[in-house]
Amino acid sequence: MPHYEIIIYWSQEDKAFIAEVPELSGCMADGATYQEALANAEVVIKEWIETARELGRSIPHPKGRLVFA
């Protein structure tokens, strides 16, 4: 599976962790825990890509990030 950036934060309003995938428009998930939100995001990323393929839409390549230690 491609490595897309996932931003996870706590939503007080939703009382859940929210996981957003900025590179895939509208792709987001939630979960009661950080780990659950991340796992749900991974599922939604796969589904987003599958749906885009079925509809003949383009799929963005992950931007990738350089990490300096």
N, C-alpha and C positions, 0 to 999 in steps of 0.2 A: 504494500500500500504506500502511495506517495506520502511524503512527510510535510504536511501543511502546518502552519503556525496555528496553535490553539491558545486562546486567551481565556483563562478561567477566573471568575470572580464570584463573590458572595452577593446575592441579591436579597436585601432585607425585605423588599416588597413581595418577592416570590417565596421567601424562606427556603432558598435552594441555591446551589452553586450553578452558575451559568457558564457554559463553554461555547465560545464563539470561534468560528473559523473565518477570519476576515477575507481570505482569498477566494472563498466559495460563497457567492452571494446568497444570503438567507440561511446559511448552514449554521445551525446552533443546536445545542442540547442542554439538558439540565440534569441534576442529580441531587440526592440528599447529602452526599459526601463529595469531596473533591475527586476521589477515585471513581465514583459512580458517574460523575459528570464527564470525566475524561473517557471512560469506557463507552458511555453513550455517544460522545462526540465521534469516537472512532467508527461506531456503527453508522452514524448519520453521514459521515464522510463517504463511506463505501456506498451507501444508498444514493447520496447526491450524485456521485460519479456514475453509478449505474443508470440513474434516471437521465442524466445529461447524455449519456451514450445512446439510450433508447430514443431520445428526442432529437438526436443528431446535433446537439449543441456542443460548442467547444468546451474543453476542460482546461482550466488554467494550470500551468506548470507551477509547482511550489517555488516560491521565491528563494528559499534557503537563507540561512543567516550564518555569518562568520562569528565564531565564538572565540574570544581571547581569554586565556587563563591568566 
